[in-house]
Amino acid sequence: MDREPRALGLLAVSAPDALLAAALLRDPAGPLLTYYDDATGERTELSATSLANWVAKTANLLRDDLGAAQGDRVAVLLPAHWQAAAILLGAWTAAAVVGTDPDGAAVAFATADRLPEAAAADEVFALSLAPLGRGFADGPPPGARDYSVEVLTMADRWSGRPVPDAVPALDTGRSTVTAGDLVEIALRRAAELGLVAGDRVLSTQPWTSPTTWLDGLLVPLAAAASVVLVANPEDDRLIAKVEAERVTATLGTQVPGVRPL
């Protein structure tokens, strides 16, 4: 039997898909996830509505294109990126079990340099991580499908049921965490870090494991905060980002005058 859901804002939260639903109720149009890449100059801003569209498309890709069912394993071999956030939340919305091990997974999502590793999955989607969500200019690498191209053909609304909190959601490599426990951990971690509703968190922390997915994505969502992800950060440009994005806290770096988490 599912446990009593936790209350967060206007919504009872029992699983990661409900965290995004709560963000949509709070502020559908304001910035929820802002992504910078200092190596390319990219800046991409997603509201709760735009992120939810990408999440729905990803969940529909898993269900309608791949036939993925509740409990199927999804391997995510991606750095901190707004498309990685959409894939993680999309997989949880489709009640998949997300991890980093492609061996035996129904599908893997990977950058081109990690495709040899991802090949152990039944199906592989490659991501170029090009600005504006563009796919590979010359087509996807051999043995993979282009996520950016394929996902855009999917519906941007999800018709599936809310995810029960007792279903498996995260494979840590040592154990499996249920959807409800994952949200519970995120809420507890947000309290430990002192995150509060309305915080805007600048994060330079790489996403290399379930723990870093939690801190970089689910913990801010659980706290009703928003995120500024910075890839390939240049320290002398962080102060300008803090000011422009009205950052209130930092993760993975320190900026004078801003509280570190």
Secondary structure, 3 states (H helix, E strand, C coil): CCCCCEEECCEEECCHHHHHHHHHHHCCCCEEEEEEECCCCEEEEEEHHHHHHHHHHHHHHHHHHCCCCCCCEEEEECCCCHHHHHHHHHHHHCCCEEECCCCCCCEEEEEHHHHHHHCCCCCEEEECCCHHHCCCCCCCCCCCEEHHHHHCCCCCCCCCCCCCCCCEEEECCCCEEEHHHHHHHHHHHHHHHCCCCCCEEEECCCCCCHHHHHHHHHHHHHCCCEEEEEECCCHHHHHHHHHHHCCCEEECCCCCCCEEC
